[in-house]
Amino acid sequence: MAEYQKALDLTNDPYPLAALGQIYARTGKVEEARKILAQLDEEAKSRFVAPYARALLLTGLGERAQAIDELDGAYRERTGAYLFVIKVDPFLDDLRGDPRFEALVQKIVTPKNGTK
């Protein structure tokens, strides 16, 4: 938690904020995690907040379907700067095995032109 807080202090980037929120959720600090989600939603009114960041936090809160919706939206709208790590990001481990998530991973990691 300290490292993500430090990253947040240095960058004011939504990603470490969302990661910190996921950690709060996983350690039973659900109220704090929900406050961070509300903060991300408020920030999204005045600046870009990557759907991937929201997906991280939603995953920690156990809102898997909504997290996958966020990731899918990022893919469809081409706003997924972090999507390249979707296959290995441990923050998304709870989504693994979900057919929608696995299909999305395949769309992202499979080359479009048919080459390997």
TABELTA-V580597 format. One record per residue. N is the residue number from 1. RES is the residue in three letters. SS is DSSP state (2 for helix, 1 for strand, 0 for the rest). PSI is psi in whole degrees, 0 to 359 (* if undefined). Layout:
N;RES;SS;PSI + N;RES;SS;PSI
This chain:
1;MET;0;323 + 2;ALA;2;321 + 3;GLU;2;319 + 4;TYR;2;324 + 5;GLN;2;319 + 6;LYS;2;315 + 7;ALA;2;319 + 8;LEU;2;317 + 9;ASP;2;325 + 10;LEU;2;329 + 11;THR;2;336 + 12;ASN;0;34 + 13;ASP;0;138 + 14;PRO;2;333 + 15;TYR;2;308 + 16;PRO;2;331 + 17;LEU;2;315 + 18;ALA;2;320 + 19;ALA;2;318 + 20;LEU;2;319 + 21;GLY;2;321 + 22;GLN;2;319 + 23;ILE;2;317 + 24;TYR;2;313 + 25;ALA;2;317 + 26;ARG;2;340 + 27;THR;0;17 + 28;GLY;0;3 + 29;LYS;0;61 + 30;VAL;2;321 + 31;GLU;2;317 + 32;GLU;2;320 + 33;ALA;2;317 + 34;ARG;2;326 + 35;LYS;2;320 + 36;ILE;2;321 + 37;LEU;2;317 + 38;ALA;2;322 + 39;GLN;2;317 + 40;LEU;2;318 + 41;ASP;2;321 + 42;GLU;2;317 + 43;GLU;2;328 + 44;ALA;0;344 + 45;LYS;0;337 + 46;SER;0;350 + 47;ARG;0;166 + 48;PHE;0;128 + 49;VAL;0;116 + 50;ALA;0;133 + 51;PRO;2;331 + 52;TYR;2;320 + 53;ALA;2;313 + 54;ARG;2;321 + 55;ALA;2;321 + 56;LEU;2;312 + 57;LEU;2;317 + 58;LEU;2;324 + 59;THR;2;314 + 60;GLY;2;327 + 61;LEU;0;358 + 62;GLY;0;10 + 63;GLU;0;68 + 64;ARG;2;315 + 65;ALA;2;317 + 66;GLN;2;323 + 67;ALA;2;315 + 68;ILE;2;322 + 69;ASP;2;317 + 70;GLU;2;314 + 71;LEU;2;318 + 72;ASP;2;318 + 73;GLY;2;319 + 74;ALA;2;319 + 75;TYR;2;312 + 76;ARG;2;323 + 77;GLU;2;0 + 78;ARG;0;40 + 79;THR;0;21 + 80;GLY;0;74 + 81;ALA;0;332 + 82;TYR;0;359 + 83;LEU;2;339 + 84;PHE;2;343 + 85;VAL;2;8 + 86;ILE;0;326 + 87;LYS;0;335 + 88;VAL;0;355 + 89;ASP;0;116 + 90;PRO;2;339 + 91;PHE;2;344 + 92;LEU;2;8 + 93;ASP;2;326 + 94;ASP;2;344 + 95;LEU;2;343 + 96;ARG;0;140 + 97;GLY;0;340 + 98;ASP;0;126 + 99;PRO;2;321 + 100;ARG;2;318 + 101;PHE;2;314 + 102;GLU;2;322 + 103;ALA;2;321 + 104;LEU;2;316 + 105;VAL;2;315 + 106;GLN;2;321 + 107;LYS;2;323 + 108;ILE;2;318 + 109;VAL;2;347 + 110;THR;0;126 + 111;PRO;0;141 + 112;LYS;0;332 + 113;ASN;0;6 + 114;GLY;0;357 + 115;THR;0;162 + 116;LYS;0;*
